[in-house]
Structure formats: C-alpha cells, structure tokens
Amino acid sequence: MLKAAFPIAAIGLAGALAGCYSPSGGLMPYTDGPQAFASTEMMQKTVTLYDTRTNEVIATFEIPPGKMLVLDFDGGEGDDPVHTPDLLRWDIVDRSQTSGKLHRAQTVPDAASRRLEVTLHRGPAYTAESPLQSLRTDQVNDRPSWWTSKGGPLPDDVRTGMYDN
C-alpha cells in the first residue's frame, strides 16, 4: 500500500510545483515554462517584446523596483493561426510571489517570430510606499502645533494623545 502511494504523491507534487515561477527558473525549470524578470532598487528592468517579421514593438513592460514580471507563452492558444497563433499570459507581481494565476493576456506571434529584449537601468530607484502602511507621525504636517517653529500650548495631560489634533 505504501509503495503505491509514493508514486501518486510524487506525481501530484510535481504537477503542483510545475506552475512555480522565479527569476532562477523555479524548483523545476523547463524551457516552455513561465519566465520571470525581477527588478531591484539598484537594477530596474524593462522588457520589450518585438515582432521580428516587422520589427514592431508588441508590448513594453516597465518593472517597478521590488516587483517581478512573469511571462508565460501558450502555443496555439492565439486568435489568428497565421499572425498571432500564441497567447501570452503575464502579470507583474511581488518578488516574493512564486506561484499564482497570471491575470493579463494578449495574442502574440509564434516563437520563431518574436523576440524579448531586456534593458537594464542602473541606479537607485525606491519602491513605492504601500497605501496600507500606517501613518507616520514624524512628518512635518503631522506634528502638533507646540512642536513646530510657530509654537503652541503644551498639552495639559501627558497621557492625552499629543498627535490627536
């Protein structure tokens, strides 16, 4: 019983991990799998997809620092069997994300008629602050009046919230 369960579990695990993506290729990288391009604060990337038949730009992806572009080409899924026979599924996700559904798609030329070009931009570029980040109290507009150069009355009770104006 145990000998039969092991191959079934191994096949299930391999199937579950096949959809993984990371810049290094994931746990089980293969040529036809998703491709990931990550940007850091010191090395930002722009990925451009070209149609080699016309040298036309199909899409340009600016990857913000701290994010990762995931591209997955599905052969034969496009809307036109001659001009755009393949389907490109893509999304820009957090660098820590290693699997998930790609929410955007567009039809593209086949593998022999497309080219990916990666452009590197060096230098510091900082990740945008999350809108979920808590309000900082050390910003100038958040300080109580007595803390500013104009001055103001001190709070009567030190237990009151000095930033609750």
PyRosetta script that sets phi, psi and omega in degrees:
from pyrosetta import init, pose_from_sequence

init()
pose = pose_from_sequence("MLKAAFPIAAIGLAGALAGCYSPSGGLMPYTDGPQAFASTEMMQKTVTLYDTRTNEVIATFEIPPGKMLVLDFDGGEGDDPVHTPDLLRWDIVDRSQTSGKLHRAQTVPDAASRRLEVTLHRGPAYTAESPLQSLRTDQVNDRPSWWTSKGGPLPDDVRTGMYDN")
pose.set_psi(1, -43.9)
pose.set_omega(1, -179.0)
pose.set_phi(2, -66.8)
pose.set_psi(2, -37.8)
pose.set_omega(2, 179.9)
pose.set_phi(3, -64.9)
pose.set_psi(3, -34.0)
pose.set_omega(3, 179.4)
pose.set_phi(4, -75.8)
pose.set_psi(4, -31.6)
pose.set_omega(4, -177.7)
pose.set_phi(5, -73.1)
pose.set_psi(5, -32.9)
pose.set_omega(5, -177.2)
pose.set_phi(6, -62.4)
pose.set_psi(6, -49.8)
pose.set_omega(6, 178.8)
pose.set_phi(7, -62.0)
pose.set_psi(7, -36.7)
pose.set_omega(7, 179.3)
pose.set_phi(8, -65.1)
pose.set_psi(8, -43.8)
pose.set_omega(8, 178.5)
pose.set_phi(9, -65.5)
pose.set_psi(9, -39.4)
pose.set_omega(9, -179.9)
pose.set_phi(10, -65.4)
pose.set_psi(10, -41.4)
pose.set_omega(10, 178.5)
pose.set_phi(11, -65.9)
pose.set_psi(11, -40.9)
pose.set_omega(11, 178.0)
pose.set_phi(12, -63.7)
pose.set_psi(12, -42.0)
pose.set_omega(12, 178.9)
pose.set_phi(13, -66.2)
pose.set_psi(13, -42.6)
pose.set_omega(13, 179.1)
pose.set_phi(14, -63.5)
pose.set_psi(14, -39.4)
pose.set_omega(14, 178.1)
pose.set_phi(15, -66.6)
pose.set_psi(15, -37.4)
pose.set_omega(15, 179.8)
pose.set_phi(16, -70.3)
pose.set_psi(16, -34.7)
pose.set_omega(16, -177.4)
pose.set_phi(17, -84.9)
pose.set_psi(17, -10.7)
pose.set_omega(17, -177.8)
pose.set_phi(18, -65.3)
pose.set_psi(18, -25.0)
pose.set_omega(18, -179.4)
pose.set_phi(19, -87.0)
pose.set_psi(19, 6.5)
pose.set_omega(19, -178.8)
pose.set_phi(20, -72.3)
pose.set_psi(20, 151.5)
pose.set_omega(20, 175.5)
pose.set_phi(21, -143.7)
pose.set_psi(21, 144.7)
pose.set_omega(21, 175.4)
pose.set_phi(22, -163.5)
pose.set_psi(22, 162.1)
pose.set_omega(22, -179.8)
pose.set_phi(23, -59.3)
pose.set_psi(23, -25.5)
pose.set_omega(23, 179.8)
pose.set_phi(24, -88.5)
pose.set_psi(24, 0.8)
pose.set_omega(24, 176.9)
pose.set_phi(25, 105.4)
pose.set_psi(25, -6.0)
pose.set_omega(25, 179.5)
pose.set_phi(26, 83.6)
pose.set_psi(26, -170.0)
pose.set_omega(26, -176.9)
pose.set_phi(27, -71.2)
pose.set_psi(27, -40.7)
pose.set_omega(27, -178.8)
pose.set_phi(28, -127.6)
pose.set_psi(28, 75.6)
pose.set_omega(28, -176.4)
pose.set_phi(29, -69.5)
pose.set_psi(29, 146.6)
pose.set_omega(29, 174.2)
pose.set_phi(30, -149.0)
pose.set_psi(30, 159.9)
pose.set_omega(30, -171.5)
pose.set_phi(31, -59.8)
pose.set_psi(31, -39.1)
pose.set_omega(31, -175.0)
pose.set_phi(32, -90.1)
pose.set_psi(32, 10.0)
pose.set_omega(32, -176.2)
pose.set_phi(33, -88.5)
pose.set_psi(33, -179.5)
pose.set_omega(33, 178.4)
pose.set_phi(34, -62.4)
pose.set_psi(34, 145.3)
pose.set_omega(34, 176.9)
pose.set_phi(35, -111.9)
pose.set_psi(35, 135.3)
pose.set_omega(35, -177.8)
pose.set_phi(36, -121.5)
pose.set_psi(36, 138.0)
pose.set_omega(36, 178.4)
pose.set_phi(37, -128.7)
pose.set_psi(37, 115.9)
pose.set_omega(37, -176.6)
pose.set_phi(38, -104.0)
pose.set_psi(38, 144.3)
pose.set_omega(38, 174.0)
pose.set_phi(39, -110.3)
pose.set_psi(39, 141.1)
pose.set_omega(39, 174.9)
pose.set_phi(40, -115.5)
pose.set_psi(40, 175.2)
pose.set_omega(40, 179.9)
pose.set_phi(41, -67.2)
pose.set_psi(41, -27.1)
pose.set_omega(41, -179.8)
pose.set_phi(42, -99.2)
pose.set_psi(42, -10.5)
pose.set_omega(42, -179.2)
pose.set_phi(43, -145.0)
pose.set_psi(43, 93.0)
pose.set_omega(43, 178.7)
pose.set_phi(44, -88.7)
pose.set_psi(44, 153.2)
pose.set_omega(44, -177.7)
pose.set_phi(45, -127.8)
pose.set_psi(45, 146.8)
pose.set_omega(45, 171.0)
pose.set_phi(46, -124.4)
pose.set_psi(46, 128.0)
pose.set_omega(46, 179.8)
pose.set_phi(47, -111.7)
pose.set_psi(47, 126.8)
pose.set_omega(47, 180.0)
pose.set_phi(48, -118.6)
pose.set_psi(48, 133.1)
pose.set_omega(48, 178.7)
pose.set_phi(49, -106.5)
pose.set_psi(49, 123.5)
pose.set_omega(49, -177.5)
pose.set_phi(50, -111.5)
pose.set_psi(50, 148.6)
pose.set_omega(50, 167.0)
pose.set_phi(51, -91.7)
pose.set_psi(51, 112.1)
pose.set_omega(51, -174.5)
pose.set_phi(52, -72.5)
pose.set_psi(52, -16.5)
pose.set_omega(52, 178.3)
pose.set_phi(53, -71.4)
pose.set_psi(53, -35.4)
pose.set_omega(53, -177.5)
pose.set_phi(54, -118.5)
pose.set_psi(54, -5.3)
pose.set_omega(54, -174.2)
pose.set_phi(55, 59.9)
pose.set_psi(55, 27.3)
pose.set_omega(55, 179.3)
pose.set_phi(56, -86.8)
pose.set_psi(56, 142.0)
pose.set_omega(56, 175.8)
pose.set_phi(57, -78.9)
pose.set_psi(57, 121.5)
pose.set_omega(57, 178.7)
pose.set_phi(58, -85.4)
pose.set_psi(58, -44.7)
pose.set_omega(58, -179.0)
pose.set_phi(59, -156.8)
pose.set_psi(59, 148.7)
pose.set_omega(59, 174.8)
pose.set_phi(60, -126.7)
pose.set_psi(60, 130.0)
pose.set_omega(60, -177.7)
pose.set_phi(61, -118.5)
pose.set_psi(61, 111.3)
pose.set_omega(61, 174.1)
pose.set_phi(62, -89.0)
pose.set_psi(62, 117.2)
pose.set_omega(62, -176.5)
pose.set_phi(63, -97.0)
pose.set_psi(63, 115.3)
pose.set_omega(63, 179.4)
pose.set_phi(64, -68.1)
pose.set_psi(64, 154.0)
pose.set_omega(64, 177.1)
pose.set_phi(65, -58.1)
pose.set_psi(65, 139.4)
pose.set_omega(65, -180.0)
pose.set_phi(66, 84.7)
pose.set_psi(66, 1.4)
pose.set_omega(66, -179.1)
pose.set_phi(67, -117.5)
pose.set_psi(67, 171.2)
pose.set_omega(67, -178.5)
pose.set_phi(68, -140.7)
pose.set_psi(68, 134.7)
pose.set_omega(68, 174.9)
pose.set_phi(69, -93.4)
pose.set_psi(69, 129.1)
pose.set_omega(69, 177.3)
pose.set_phi(70, -116.5)
pose.set_psi(70, 124.8)
pose.set_omega(70, 178.6)
pose.set_phi(71, -117.1)
pose.set_psi(71, 135.6)
pose.set_omega(71, 176.9)
pose.set_phi(72, -138.7)
pose.set_psi(72, 114.8)
pose.set_omega(72, -178.9)
pose.set_phi(73, -93.9)
pose.set_psi(73, 126.3)
pose.set_omega(73, 177.3)
pose.set_phi(74, -109.4)
pose.set_psi(74, 110.1)
pose.set_omega(74, -179.2)
pose.set_phi(75, -68.4)
pose.set_psi(75, 136.2)
pose.set_omega(75, 176.8)
pose.set_phi(76, 78.6)
pose.set_psi(76, 7.5)
pose.set_omega(76, -178.4)
pose.set_phi(77, -100.6)
pose.set_psi(77, 1.9)
pose.set_omega(77, -177.1)
pose.set_phi(78, -76.2)
pose.set_psi(78, 179.2)
pose.set_omega(78, -175.7)
pose.set_phi(79, -95.5)
pose.set_psi(79, -13.4)
pose.set_omega(79, -179.6)
pose.set_phi(80, -130.9)
pose.set_psi(80, 117.1)
pose.set_omega(80, -175.5)
pose.set_phi(81, -66.0)
pose.set_psi(81, -15.0)
pose.set_omega(81, -178.7)
pose.set_phi(82, -102.2)
pose.set_psi(82, -55.3)
pose.set_omega(82, -172.8)
pose.set_phi(83, -86.4)
pose.set_psi(83, -42.1)
pose.set_omega(83, -178.3)
pose.set_phi(84, -135.6)
pose.set_psi(84, 73.0)
pose.set_omega(84, -176.6)
pose.set_phi(85, -79.7)
pose.set_psi(85, -15.0)
pose.set_omega(85, -176.8)
pose.set_phi(86, -107.9)
pose.set_psi(86, 160.5)
pose.set_omega(86, 178.3)
pose.set_phi(87, -116.7)
pose.set_psi(87, 128.9)
pose.set_omega(87, 176.0)
pose.set_phi(88, -100.8)
pose.set_psi(88, 118.6)
pose.set_omega(88, 171.8)
pose.set_phi(89, -102.0)
pose.set_psi(89, 134.9)
pose.set_omega(89, -176.6)
pose.set_phi(90, -151.9)
pose.set_psi(90, 162.4)
pose.set_omega(90, 174.5)
pose.set_phi(91, -166.3)
pose.set_psi(91, 156.4)
pose.set_omega(91, 173.2)
pose.set_phi(92, -108.5)
pose.set_psi(92, 119.8)
pose.set_omega(92, -173.4)
pose.set_phi(93, -127.0)
pose.set_psi(93, 171.7)
pose.set_omega(93, 174.3)
pose.set_phi(94, -65.4)
pose.set_psi(94, 149.1)
pose.set_omega(94, -178.6)
pose.set_phi(95, -63.1)
pose.set_psi(95, -24.6)
pose.set_omega(95, -178.2)
pose.set_phi(96, -79.7)
pose.set_psi(96, -14.8)
pose.set_omega(96, -178.0)
pose.set_phi(97, -76.2)
pose.set_psi(97, 130.2)
pose.set_omega(97, -176.9)
pose.set_phi(98, -116.7)
pose.set_psi(98, -3.5)
pose.set_omega(98, 177.2)
pose.set_phi(99, -159.9)
pose.set_psi(99, 168.1)
pose.set_omega(99, 178.7)
pose.set_phi(100, 142.3)
pose.set_psi(100, 176.4)
pose.set_omega(100, -178.9)
pose.set_phi(101, -85.3)
pose.set_psi(101, 139.0)
pose.set_omega(101, 176.0)
pose.set_phi(102, -91.4)
pose.set_psi(102, 121.3)
pose.set_omega(102, -167.4)
pose.set_phi(103, -89.9)
pose.set_psi(103, -10.0)
pose.set_omega(103, -177.9)
pose.set_phi(104, -119.1)
pose.set_psi(104, 150.3)
pose.set_omega(104, -179.4)
pose.set_phi(105, -151.9)
pose.set_psi(105, 152.2)
pose.set_omega(105, 173.0)
pose.set_phi(106, -156.9)
pose.set_psi(106, 152.6)
pose.set_omega(106, 179.2)
pose.set_phi(107, -81.8)
pose.set_psi(107, 144.4)
pose.set_omega(107, -175.0)
pose.set_phi(108, -140.2)
pose.set_psi(108, 164.8)
pose.set_omega(108, 174.9)
pose.set_phi(109, -63.5)
pose.set_psi(109, 167.1)
pose.set_omega(109, 179.2)
pose.set_phi(110, -70.3)
pose.set_psi(110, 173.4)
pose.set_omega(110, -173.9)
pose.set_phi(111, -59.9)
pose.set_psi(111, -32.7)
pose.set_omega(111, -179.4)
pose.set_phi(112, -75.9)
pose.set_psi(112, -11.9)
pose.set_omega(112, -175.4)
pose.set_phi(113, -117.8)
pose.set_psi(113, 17.7)
pose.set_omega(113, 179.0)
pose.set_phi(114, -136.3)
pose.set_psi(114, 154.5)
pose.set_omega(114, -179.7)
pose.set_phi(115, -140.3)
pose.set_psi(115, 134.9)
pose.set_omega(115, 173.6)
pose.set_phi(116, -100.2)
pose.set_psi(116, 134.4)
pose.set_omega(116, 177.5)
pose.set_phi(117, -126.4)
pose.set_psi(117, 126.5)
pose.set_omega(117, -178.9)
pose.set_phi(118, -106.8)
pose.set_psi(118, 125.1)
pose.set_omega(118, 178.1)
pose.set_phi(119, -110.1)
pose.set_psi(119, 131.7)
pose.set_omega(119, 179.6)
pose.set_phi(120, -101.1)
pose.set_psi(120, 139.1)
pose.set_omega(120, 176.4)
pose.set_phi(121, -121.7)
pose.set_psi(121, 114.8)
pose.set_omega(121, -177.9)
pose.set_phi(122, -92.1)
pose.set_psi(122, 153.3)
pose.set_omega(122, 176.5)
pose.set_phi(123, 118.5)
pose.set_psi(123, 162.5)
pose.set_omega(123, -176.4)
pose.set_phi(124, -71.8)
pose.set_psi(124, 132.2)
pose.set_omega(124, 171.1)
pose.set_phi(125, -144.2)
pose.set_psi(125, 125.5)
pose.set_omega(125, -170.3)
pose.set_phi(126, -97.9)
pose.set_psi(126, 149.5)
pose.set_omega(126, 179.2)
pose.set_phi(127, -68.0)
pose.set_psi(127, 145.6)
pose.set_omega(127, 179.4)
pose.set_phi(128, -69.6)
pose.set_psi(128, 145.8)
pose.set_omega(128, 178.3)
pose.set_phi(129, -69.5)
pose.set_psi(129, 142.4)
pose.set_omega(129, 179.6)
pose.set_phi(130, -71.3)
pose.set_psi(130, 138.8)
pose.set_omega(130, 175.7)
pose.set_phi(131, -67.1)
pose.set_psi(131, -14.8)
pose.set_omega(131, 178.7)
pose.set_phi(132, -86.3)
pose.set_psi(132, -5.2)
pose.set_omega(132, -179.1)
pose.set_phi(133, -65.5)
pose.set_psi(133, 138.4)
pose.set_omega(133, -179.5)
pose.set_phi(134, -66.6)
pose.set_psi(134, 153.7)
pose.set_omega(134, -178.5)
pose.set_phi(135, -63.7)
pose.set_psi(135, 129.8)
pose.set_omega(135, 177.1)
pose.set_phi(136, -81.9)
pose.set_psi(136, 142.8)
pose.set_omega(136, -178.9)
pose.set_phi(137, -102.7)
pose.set_psi(137, 4.7)
pose.set_omega(137, 179.2)
pose.set_phi(138, -101.0)
pose.set_psi(138, 11.7)
pose.set_omega(138, 176.9)
pose.set_phi(139, -85.2)
pose.set_psi(139, 150.6)
pose.set_omega(139, -172.9)
pose.set_phi(140, -57.8)
pose.set_psi(140, -43.0)
pose.set_omega(140, -176.8)
pose.set_phi(141, -70.5)
pose.set_psi(141, -16.3)
pose.set_omega(141, -177.5)
pose.set_phi(142, -95.1)
pose.set_psi(142, -2.5)
pose.set_omega(142, -176.9)
pose.set_phi(143, -80.8)
pose.set_psi(143, 145.3)
pose.set_omega(143, 177.2)
pose.set_phi(144, -67.8)
pose.set_psi(144, 161.5)
pose.set_omega(144, -174.8)
pose.set_phi(145, -60.5)
pose.set_psi(145, -36.0)
pose.set_omega(145, -179.0)
pose.set_phi(146, -69.2)
pose.set_psi(146, -14.1)
pose.set_omega(146, -179.4)
pose.set_phi(147, -88.7)
pose.set_psi(147, -17.4)
pose.set_omega(147, -176.4)
pose.set_phi(148, -84.1)
pose.set_psi(148, 173.8)
pose.set_omega(148, 179.7)
pose.set_phi(149, -71.2)
pose.set_psi(149, -22.3)
pose.set_omega(149, 177.3)
pose.set_phi(150, -70.2)
pose.set_psi(150, -31.4)
pose.set_omega(150, -179.4)
pose.set_phi(151, 83.4)
pose.set_psi(151, 172.7)
pose.set_omega(151, -179.2)
pose.set_phi(152, 173.9)
pose.set_psi(152, 171.8)
pose.set_omega(152, -177.9)
pose.set_phi(153, -69.4)
pose.set_psi(153, 142.6)
pose.set_omega(153, 176.1)
pose.set_phi(154, -75.6)
pose.set_psi(154, 154.1)
pose.set_omega(154, 177.5)
pose.set_phi(155, -66.3)
pose.set_psi(155, 145.6)
pose.set_omega(155, 180.0)
pose.set_phi(156, -69.1)
pose.set_psi(156, -38.3)
pose.set_omega(156, -175.7)
pose.set_phi(157, -120.5)
pose.set_psi(157, 125.8)
pose.set_omega(157, -178.4)
pose.set_phi(158, -69.6)
pose.set_psi(158, -13.4)
pose.set_omega(158, 179.3)
pose.set_phi(159, -82.0)
pose.set_psi(159, -12.4)
pose.set_omega(159, 177.5)
pose.set_phi(160, -75.2)
pose.set_psi(160, 155.0)
pose.set_omega(160, 179.8)
pose.set_phi(161, -71.4)
pose.set_psi(161, 110.1)
pose.set_omega(161, -176.3)
pose.set_phi(162, -69.1)
pose.set_psi(162, -15.6)
pose.set_omega(162, 179.0)
pose.set_phi(163, -101.4)
pose.set_psi(163, 10.0)
pose.set_omega(163, -178.8)
pose.set_phi(164, -95.7)
pose.set_psi(164, 61.1)
pose.set_omega(164, 178.5)
pose.set_phi(165, -99.1)
pose.dump_pdb("model.pdb")
